[in-house]
Amino acid sequence: MENLIGLLVAAPLLGAALLLCGGRRLDGKGHYIGTALAAASFVIGAVLFADMLGRGEHDRALHSKVFSWIPVGGFRADVAFQLDQLSMTFVLLITGVGTLIHIYSIGYMEHDERRRRFFGYLNLFLAAMLLLVLADNYLLLYVGWEGVGLASYLLIGFWQHKPSAATAAKKAFIVNRVGDVGLSIAIMLMFTTFGTFTFAPVLTDVDNASEGKLTAIGLMLLLAACGKSAQVPLQSWLGDAMEGPTPVSALIHAATMVTAGVYLITRSGAIFESAPDAQTAVVTVGAVTLLFGAIVGCAKDDIKKALAGSTMSQIGYMILAAGLGPIGYVFAIMHLVTHGFFKAGLFLGAGSVMHGMNDEVDMRKYGGLRKYMPVTFVTFGLGYLAIIGFPGLSGFWSKDKIIEAAFAKGGTEGWILGGAALLGAAITAYYMTRVMLLTFFGEKRWVPDEAGNEPHPHESPSSMTIPMIVLAVGSVFAGGLFSLNDSFLKWLEPVTGHSHGDSPLSAATVTAGTMVVLVIGVALAWAQYGRRPVPRTAPRGSLLTRAARRDLLQDDFNHVALVKPGQYLTRGLVYVDHKLVDGVVNGTAAGVGGLSGRLRKLQNGYARTYAVSMFGGAAVLIAATLLMRAV
């Protein structure tokens, strides 16, 4: 079975190679090749999963070394894979949801002239993410990490003829480079501290390292996670990334890029558990981001950007849970998987709405679409109920567990984190109800576009609706299945460990609290958008609303704190380069040139001149000699 692990990565990587290098001869069937190889990877994953279930819970990890990558003296790096319960969970999510998004893309990208290339990029995305979660060492993980960054750049900017898409791709790439520096520094610190960067020796030898070094490593890993998972302060790229095709948004938000940070922190749990300051930084980032993203989602009229704020917030829940250590690891991953179902379904549903509305994204120009798009309405609605934590659906089981785990942290910190998680649940119910009401309820508000074409909303083709239906089923049942007999907890506990913590509140009390805030959030949204006419243009709103529309001024802050100082620094360096460095170089050249010009006049070819020079030199030497004797 170990030999099959490499095929998980090889299948989509082969698809990327064929589709990107095969030329136009594959234009008519490239989408089928890409989808088939993504599905092949899922089938291989399912076979490995079945084999893993047949083993004892402490005998499920598989290891496969492919070749020695960099054997240089004491430095050794292997291309080797590790498949355990944690990485298997990601494999099934990445390949399963990824395959559904490939199928959806067949219909969504049907009329795009570069569809073959698009599917090649999708395959590359899957291959890079699979490499990231299957690597048995941090250096190979870094290769997958960078591959994910490259694929996201190519896909976000796929429609590069649009300046906004090209800018968004560059922004995502640059912001993620900041986080990537953190990961590269962490790997260097690991090697100098442990003499290796392979998971097993690093994570089992943390007791022999100083807390200071572990804190530094943990903070650098957190910086990397903030970049990939769009957490404060590196969250500014995620909303702009919606400029890419909708299937890209679904893949980034549900199964690949933004989940990488959660995986990194959970996999590195032993480091954070031995570095309390770094662990506190993780829960702080998660708590701040879950509120930050939720507030931003409340003010967006662009349906995809509202969902992007939602993703930022939900990943914040996962980061918060991962920062709680053994109390929250399992629930962070559980929510990651359930979120993969309902967030992919929500994004694909948004794409279906756009498909029927001439690519219009402004929800204020929707209204009443449930009559025209019944399948999209039902599947999107089930995703909505799941994400707000409606009883019995997936989000109810996973997000409530994170809220319980936050309170179980104990003490004042537990009350603060639990309160933040509850407040985030209330805001989630509000902004997602707002999305539902603006899109599917009320009177129609659509208007002709600039060319005079009025939208004619209609249901999407089956290639798009079938994946939406499958994801809706997962949105309904996945959380309940995971919670049945604590099956998901028992599945991951051998890898992540688990602790019940010391919660001052019972599970029933926390559930009752989440239901209360859910009802409050839904009621507020209904009062504002369900009972009143919705204007086609957004009112000016409060100061907070205006700030939220501008992503709580995150770009303004970055411009003032980073861009402007960077510009001044660059101008200063250019001035120094031109005036000082170039001045010294050019001045030296000019001096040498001037001196040589004057010396050249002495070489005039006249013998009398040379004789006078010799006589003068001899006179100087005689005078100097006599002077020295006299002294």
JOWO-V766419 format. One record per helix or strand. SS is the DSSP state (A for helix, B for strand). FROM is the first residue (numbers start at 0). LEN is the number of residues. If there is no record, write none. Layout:
SS/FROM/LEN  SS/FROM/LEN
This chain:
A/1/20  A/23/3  A/29/24  B/61/11  B/74/9  A/84/24  A/114/20  B/134/1  B/136/1  A/137/19  A/162/32  B/197/1  A/198/6  A/205/3  A/210/18  A/236/7  A/245/9  A/256/11  A/268/5  A/275/24  B/301/1  A/302/21  A/324/3  A/328/28  B/361/1  A/362/3  A/368/3  A/373/14  A/393/14  A/410/30  A/461/35  A/506/24  A/542/7  A/550/52  A/606/24
